Amino acid sequence: MINQTEESTQCLIAHLKFISIFDILNWKWLRHIEFPEEVKCLFYQRENYYSKFFPCALVSNNDIYFGIQNIPDKVPEDFEDKISID
């Protein structure tokens, strides 16, 4: 998945329980985010028709994490921007 910010053009790569963020223009890894479950899918979401798209992740226990570009290196247990699909 490609994500553009004001500072860089990023490639988000999901592998097992991690999402790695790579800066394409500067050719360097920015960080690696560890999730509590395996990452199954990356996708874009927006709050409403006029807002920007932001990257999200669906993990194997059916939790969806919104705005993954703002998550620290390890997802905290009390992370607020997530929902569970039953």
C-alpha positions as CSV (number, residue, x, y, z in Angstrom):
1,M,0.0,0.0,0.0
2,I,1.3,3.5,-0.8
3,N,0.7,6.4,1.6
4,Q,1.6,10.0,0.9
5,T,2.2,12.4,3.7
6,E,3.5,16.0,3.6
7,E,7.0,14.7,4.5
8,S,7.3,11.5,2.4
9,T,5.9,8.9,0.1
10,Q,5.6,5.7,2.1
11,C,5.1,2.0,1.3
12,L,3.3,0.1,4.0
13,I,4.1,-3.6,4.0
14,A,2.2,-6.2,6.1
15,H,4.0,-9.3,7.2
16,L,2.8,-11.6,10.0
17,K,2.1,-9.4,13.1
18,F,4.0,-6.4,11.7
19,I,3.5,-3.5,9.4
20,S,6.7,-2.0,8.1
21,I,6.8,1.6,6.7
22,F,9.4,2.3,4.0
23,D,10.1,5.9,2.7
24,I,10.4,5.4,-1.1
25,L,11.9,8.8,-1.9
26,N,14.7,8.6,0.8
27,W,15.1,4.8,0.4
28,K,15.0,4.0,4.1
29,W,12.9,2.1,6.7
30,L,11.0,4.5,8.9
31,R,9.6,2.0,11.5
32,H,8.0,-1.3,12.2
33,I,4.7,-1.6,14.0
34,E,3.9,-4.8,16.0
35,F,0.2,-5.8,16.3
36,P,-1.2,-8.3,18.8
37,E,-2.5,-10.5,16.0
38,E,-1.5,-11.3,12.4
39,V,-2.3,-8.5,9.9
40,K,-4.7,-9.9,7.2
41,C,-5.4,-6.8,5.2
42,L,-4.4,-3.1,4.7
43,F,-7.0,-0.7,3.3
44,Y,-7.9,3.0,3.2
45,Q,-10.8,4.6,5.0
46,R,-12.1,8.1,5.5
47,E,-14.3,9.7,8.1
48,N,-16.6,11.3,5.5
49,Y,-16.9,12.1,1.8
50,Y,-14.7,15.3,2.1
51,S,-11.9,14.0,4.4
52,K,-8.6,12.5,3.4
53,F,-8.1,8.7,3.2
54,F,-6.0,7.2,5.9
55,P,-4.5,3.7,6.2
56,C,-6.1,1.0,8.3
57,A,-5.4,-2.7,9.1
58,L,-7.6,-5.7,9.7
59,V,-6.0,-8.3,11.9
60,S,-6.8,-12.0,12.3
61,N,-9.2,-11.7,15.3
62,N,-11.3,-9.3,13.2
63,D,-10.2,-6.1,15.0
64,I,-9.8,-3.1,12.7
65,Y,-7.2,-0.4,13.5
66,F,-7.7,3.0,12.0
67,G,-5.0,5.6,11.3
68,I,-2.2,3.1,11.5
69,Q,0.4,5.8,10.5
70,N,-0.1,7.2,14.1
71,I,0.4,4.0,16.0
72,P,3.7,3.7,18.0
73,D,6.1,0.8,17.4
74,K,3.9,-1.6,19.3
75,V,0.1,-1.3,19.4
76,P,-0.9,-0.4,23.0
77,E,-3.6,-2.6,24.6
78,D,-5.8,0.5,25.2
79,F,-5.5,1.8,21.6
80,E,-8.7,3.8,21.0
81,D,-9.0,3.9,17.2
82,K,-10.1,0.3,16.8
83,I,-13.3,-1.7,16.5
84,S,-14.0,-5.4,16.7
85,I,-16.2,-7.2,14.1
86,D,-18.1,-10.2,15.4
